Amino acid sequence: MKRTTRREFIKKLITATGGAIGIAAIGSDFLVPSSAYAQDIKFPEANCGEKSTAQQKILITYASQFGTTGEIAKAMGEAMCQEGAIIETKWIQNVIDLQSYDAVVIGSAIHYDGWMSEAEEFVKTNQNILSKVPVAYFFSCLTLSKQNEKARRKAQTYADKIANLVPKVKPVLVGQFAGVLDYGKMSFLTRTFAKGIMKIMQVKEGDYRNWNAIQTWAKDVHYELSARRA
C-alpha cells in the first residue's frame, strides 16, 4: 500500500472539512477556510526617505492575508531608508502605477507552494514595466519556522518557482523568511481548522521572523538595486 504523505493527508482533510467553503493561505504555507477571516487585519503602508533626484525611489509591495508579510515589507523599507533610498511600502491591492519607481521589491506569503495569487497576477500584469527596472522578490512561510535542511530545501523550491514565475522579469535576489502563526488573528472557525493542521505539521504558535536577517537582506537588496540603476 502506498504511504500517504503529511501534505497529501492535509489535502484530504481540507477536502473533507473545508472544501465546501473555500480555502486560502494563512500567511505561510498551509490552507484555511477563506470565508473565516478575523476582523481588523492591518496591511501596513509607509513612506520614508528624503526626496532628491539623486536618490533611488523604490516601491516595496506585498500580498498578505494576516499582515505578517506587510510587517516584513515595512521593516525592509525602514532599513533601505537608512541606506539613503526613497521608499514607498504599499499593500499590493493599492498599487496603481509603477512608472515613477526606479526599482520594485515584491513579496508575498506562501500560498500552497507559491506566492498568493495577487502577487503572481501583479508580476504577470506588469511584466513589461518590471522587465525594464531592477526587481527583487521575497516571501514568508512557516516552513522556515523549522531550522533544518529539509525545511531549507523546501523553501528553496518556493524560491525557484517564484524566480521563474515570469521569465521576462528576472529578480536580482529572492528573500526567504519565516513567518508568524498567530491564532489571535483568526476567527473561531479558522483557528479551529488551523490548529488541527498545525498539530499535524508540528508547528507551534509564535513569531518566527528574524528581524536582523530581514534588515540585512533589505540592505543587500538596496545595494543590488542601486548597482543596476539605469
N, C-alpha and C positions, 0 to 999 in steps of 0.2 A: 504493500500500500504506500502511495506517495505521501511523504510527510508534508503537513501544512505549515508554511512559514508563519511567523508572527504577523507580517504585513498582510498575508492572504487571510489570516484569521480576522484581522481588523476589518478588512474589506467585507467579509461575510457578516460580521457584527453590524457594520453600517447598513448593509442591505437589509438585514433582518429588523433593525430597530430604528433606523433614521432615514432610510431611503425615501419614505413617503413624504417627508417634509423638506427634503433637500439637504445638501451638505456643503460645507465650505471650510477653508483653512482657519486655524486658530492662532495665526501669528507665528506659526512654526510649521512642523511637517506632519500633522495629523488632521483628521476631519471632525467637524462638529455640525450639528444642525444649524443651517444658515438662518432659520426663522426664529432663533432663540438668543439673539444678542443681548448683552446687558445695556443699560442706559448710560448716557453721558460719557461715551468714549471720546477722548480728545485726540485730535490729529494735529500735532504741533506745526506751527509755521513761524518763521522768523527771518529778519533781515539784519545783516551786520556788515561792518567794513566801511571805511571812508571812501566816498565816491571820488574817483580820479580816472582820467582817461588812460593813465599809465598802468592801472591795476586791472587784473583779470576779473571779469564778472562771471560767477559760476552759479548755476542752478543745481540744487540738490532736491530731488523729488522722489517720492516714495509711495508705495501701496502698502496698506496695513489694515488689519482687522481690529486689533485691540490697542493700537497705539505704540506698541513696543518698537517697531521699526521706525516710526516717526521720531521717537526719542533718540534713537541712534542717529538718525539723519540730523537732528538738531545739534547733537554733540559734535558731529563731524563739521557742521557749519561753523560752530564756535572755534574749533581747532584750526580750521582753514583761515578764519578771520585773523587769528593770531599770526598767521604766516603772511598776511597782507592782502588777502583776496577780498573781493566784494561778494557776499554770499546771499542768495535768496533760498530759503528752505520752504518747500511747498508740498502739501498733500497732492498726489498726482491728479486727483479729480479737479483741482483748482488751477492747473496749469493751462493757460490759454494759448500762449505764443512762445516760441523758442528763439525768435530772431535776434533778441537783444543780448543773448548769452555767448560768452567766449568758450564755455565748456559746460558739460552736463554730467551730473552724477545721478544714477538711477538705482533705487533699491526697492526691495520687497521682502515680505515674509515668504517663507516657502509654503506653497500650496501643493501638497501631494507630489513631491519630487521636482517641482519647478516653481517659478515665480507665480504670484497671483495673476489672474487674467488681466487685471487693469494695467499692470506693469508690462506684460507681454504685448498687449494691444498698443500701449503708448509707444514702444520702440518700433513696432511694425508700422504704425500710422505716421510716425515722424522720422522714418529711416532716412529719407533724403536729406533732411537737415542734420540729423545725428551723424551721418556718414561724413560730414564736412567739418565737424568740430571734435576736439578731444572728448572722449566719453569714458566713464568708469561705471562699473556695476557693483552692487553689494547685495547681500541677503542675510536674514536672520533665521535661525532654525533651532529647534530643540534637540536635533541630532547632536549638535555640538555641546549640549549640556554634559555629555559624556566625553571625557578626555582620554580617548583610546584610539588605536589605529583603525579599528573598524568604523568608528564614527567619522574619523578624518577622511577615510576613503569614500564613505557615503556622501559626505559634504562636498568632496571634490567632484563627484558625479553631478551634483547640483550645479556647481560652478562651471563645469564643462558644458552642460546643457544650456545654461544661461548665456555663456560666452558665445555660443554658436546659434543663438536664437534667430538672429537676422545677420546673415553673412556679410551684408553690406556695412554693418555697424561693428566696428572692432574695438572693444573696450581695452584700455591700457592696463587695467587691473580689475580683478573680481574679488571683492572682500567677502570673507566668510565669518559670521559672528553668531554666537549662541544667543538665544532669545530668552523669553520670560514665560513662566507658567504661573498665572495669577487667577485663581478661581474667583476672586472677588470682583473681577471684571465681567463675569459671566452670569447669565440668568440661571435660574434654578435648573431648567431643563438642560441647558448647555453644560453646566457644572456637573450634573449627574452623569451625563454622557461622557464628558471628558475624563472624569475620574476613573471610569471603567477602562478607558483606553490607556490612560497614563499608568494605571496599575500593571497592565499587560506590558507596556513599554519600559516599565521600571524607571519612570521619571518623576521625581518629587517636585512639589510646588516650590517655586523660587525664582529669583532673578539671576540668570547665569551670564549676564553680559559682563565683559571685561572692558571697562572704560578706558584703561590705559592702551589696550590693543586697538580700540576703536579710534582714539585720538592719534595714535601713532600712524595708523593706516591712513587717516584723513590727511595728515601732513605729508605722507609719502605720495598720496594721490595728488595733492596740490602741486608738489614738485613735478610729477609726471605730466600733469595737465599743463602746467606753465611751460615746461620744456617743449611742448608740442603746439604752443600757441602760434597761430598764423601771423 
